[in-house]
Amino acid sequence: MKTNNKSVYSIISVIILLVLAFFFLFPLYWIITGSFKTAQSINGTSPDWFPKEWVMTNYQKLFSRQPTALFSFTLPGMGKAAISFGPKVPGAVRWLFNTVVMSLSAMVLTCVTASMAGYALAKKRFRGRTLLFTLIVCAMALPKQVILIPLIREMSFLKLYNTLLAVIFPTVGWPFGVFLMKQFSEGVPGEMLEASRIDGASEARIFSQIVLPMVKPGIGALAIFTFINSWNDYFMQLIMLSSTEKLTISLGIAKLQAENATDFGIIMAGAAVAAVPILIVFLIFQRYFTQGIAMGAVKG
């Protein structure tokens, strides 16, 4: 009897998961297939669930616009790129390059700083530790719009406005990352840390060779969260970036939509290109992400 109930429960669970997977994957399917459709098929009165004719016209249009240098540097105090070099590439490639650099930099810096701060808050005893952690938890509930004006003034004062650093640095101090890594660092045995100190290991060695390997699932989960958060942070990118050569792929797609109000093919092609790096990062860190979620569930 129990076996039959378990079988029915498994079948219902699989059906529910399949339905949810369909609803989550269908927009991605629609964007990818739509990027290969003709304008007549996209704008037709009845939708074509599968392209009747596969064309590369949308991608050709996307990658033939606004050729520009791949690399550029902005000198402090200058509102536009002062130095440009490298091969000439389409604007979409430059937008994608900017977004990848921005998201990867934010991901690496956030994982490093959050893991160090989380370890200190979890395993170090110092005055004001509880108050500091309470402030970090409170900051998680603070809307980004509340601190927008101070951030703009700060970036302007540091001569970083209209640079990718103006989007990267605010992400590095992500309170959620510190909170997440503190929870994982709590699971590091204190006896192991004390034994390492008795053996003469430095704090840097303890952190790099003992703590980091043990919190690796948390770092993998945080890496995915940070990369996606930075990649999709359209609001901050819109506020902090204004030059054409500094646009990210999200801003670039919005620009295409403004310039080509009826050309949904090129917009879908841009969205499909923007989805590729996120899928790659998720596949790379998927194992650690799954372990991190599972460990978090066990701790809860």
N, C-alpha and C positions, 0 to 999 in steps of 0.2 A: 504494500500500500504506500509506504514511504517512498519506495523507488518510483512508483507511478507519479506521485505528487512532485518528486524531484524532476522527473522527465518533463512533466507539463510546465513546471516553473522554468526549466532550461529553454524549452521551446518558446515560451512567451517572452523570456528575456532576449533571446536571439532575434525574435521578430521586432521587438521594440528597438533594439540596437540598430537593426537594419533600417527601420523607418527613420530613426534619428540620423543615421549616417547618410541616408538619401537626402534628407532636407539640408544637411550641412554641406554635402558635396555637390548638390545640384547647382548652386550659384557658380562654383568653380567650373563645373562642366559647361554651363551656359556661356561663361566668359570665354573659355578656351575654344569651344566650337564656334561661337559667334565671331571670334577673331579671324576665322577662316571662311566666313560666309561672304557672299556678295552683298552690295548695298540693297539690291532689290529683295534679297532673302531676309535681311535684317529688318527692313522697313515694311515688310509685307503685312497684310491685315491678319493672316493666319500664321502663327509661328511655325518655323521648321525646326523640329526637335533634333534633327540631324542634318548637317549640310548636304544639300543636293549636289553642290559643286564646290570643291575645295580650292580656294584661291589664296595667294600670298600677297594680294594687293594691299591689304591693310598694314602688313608688316613692312612692305616696301615703302609705303607712305610714311610710316612711323620712323623708319631708319634713314629717311632721305631728307630730313628737315634740319635746318639750322646747324650746319657743321661748325664745330668749335674745337678748340684745343682740349685734350683730355685732362691736363693738369693746369692748375693756376694757384697762385698765392696772393693773398690780400695783405698788403702792408698795414700796420696799425694806423688808424685814423683815416684810411682811405675807404671810400664807399664802394669801390669796384675793384675787380681783379687788377693788380698791378703787374704781375708777371704771369704769362701764359706760355706753356710749352707742351711738347708732346705731339703725337699724331692727331690729325683732324678727324673727329668722330662725329656722328650724328648727335643731335641734342638729346635724344632719348638715351643713348649710351652714356653721355655725360651725366644725365640725371640719375641713371641707375648706379653709375660709379660713385657719385656723391652720396647716395643713400646707403650703399654698401659700406663705404668708408665710415660714414656717420654711425651706422648701426653697429658695426663690428667694434669700433672704438668705444662706443658707449657700453657695449656688452662686456668687453674685456675689462675696462676700467671699473665698471659697476661690480663685476664679480670679484675683482681684487679688493676693492675698498670695502664692499659689503662683507666678504668673508673675514677680513681683518677686524672690522668693527664688531661683527657678530661674535667672533671668538673672544674679543676683549670683554664684551658685555656678558658673555656666558661664563667665562672661566677666570676673569680677573676680578679682584675685589678692590674697589677704590671709592672714595667719597663722591657722592652724587651719581652713582651708577644707576640706581633705581629711578631717580628723577630724569636722568638722561634717556633711559629706555622709555619712560612714560611720555616724554616729549616726542620721541620718534614714533611711538604708536599713535599719538594725537595728530602728528603730521600726516599720517596715512589717510586721515579723514579730511584733510585740508584740500579743497578744490584748487586746481592749478590756476584758475582764473583769479583767485584771491592774491596770489603772489606774482601775478604777471607783470604789473607795473614795477615792483622792486627788481624783478629779474631783468627787465629791459633797461632800467637805470644802471644796474650793476654791469651788464654786458656793454653798455655804452661807455661807462666809466673805464672799463678795462680795455676799450677799443676792440672789442670782439664782436660787436653787432654786425650782422650781415656776413658772418663767417660760420662754418660748420661747428666750430667750437662753442658758439652761442647756443647750439642745440644739444651738443654732447654734454657739456658740463652740468647743466641742470638735471640731466638724467643720472649722472654718476652718483649724486646724493639721494638716490631713491630710497625712501624710508622702508618700503616693503622689502627691498633687498636685504637691508640690515636686520629687519624682523625675521625674515625667512632663515637667514644664515645663523642668527642667534639660536633659533629653535633647533637647528641641526647640530650646532656646536654644543648644545646642552648634552647631546648623546655621547660626546667624547669622554672616555673614562678619566676622571681626575687622577687616579692612581698611576695611570700610564704617563701622564704629564709630569707628576712628581718624581717618578722613577727616572724619567729622562733628564730632569734638572739635577738629580743626585748624580747621574752619570756624567754631568758636565756639559750637556747639550745647551746651546744658546736658544733664546726665544725664537730667533729666525729659523733655526734648524728644527725646533719643535713644531713650529707652525707649518713649515714647508714639507716636512717628512712624516709628520704624524697627524696633524689636524687636517690638512688639505686632502690627503687620501681618504680620510674617514668621512668627510663632508662632501665628497665628490658628487653624489647624487643630488644634493642640494644645489651645488654649483651648476650642474647640468640643467636642472629645472629653472634656476635663476637666469641662466644664459638664454634659454628660449624666451622666457618672459620679457627680459630686457631687450632682446633683439626685436621681438614683435612690437613691444611698446614703443621703442625708438623708431622703428620703421613706419608705424601707423600714426605717429604723433603729428597729425596734419596741422593741428592748431598751433603748436609751438613752432613748427617749420614755417607756417604762414606768417607768424609774427616776427620771427627772427631773421628770415631770409628774404631778400628783395631783388638781388641781382639775378639776371637770367642764367649766368654760368654757375650760380650757387643753388639752383633749384634742385629739389629732390624729385623722385619719381612720382610721388603723390601730388606735389605742386605742378609737375609737368603734365600729368593727366588732367588735372583741373584746368590748366592752361589750354590743353587741346580741346577740352569740352567747351571752353569759352570761345575758342576760335572756330571750332567745327561743331556747331550746335546740332547738326543733323547727321554728322559722320560718326555713327556709333561703332563702326567697324574699327577705325583707328583707335578709338577710346578703349574698346575691348582688347585690342592688341596690346595697348599700353598696360592695361590691368593684368593681362596674362603674363607679360614680362615681369611686372612687379611682384607677382605671386611666386615666381621661380625661386628666388633666394630664400624666402621664408620656408618653402618646402624643403630646400636643401639643408638649412640649419636645423629644422625639426628632425629630419632623418638622421643627421649626424648626432644630435643630442637626445634622440628618442629613448635610448636605453636608460640614460641617466635620469631623464625626465620621468619615465615610468617608475624607476626605483625611488625617486624623490617623492612622488605622489603616494606610493605604497608605504614608504617609511613615515610620511606625514600622517597617513591614515592610522597606522599602528600606534603612533605617539598620541594621536587624538583619542 
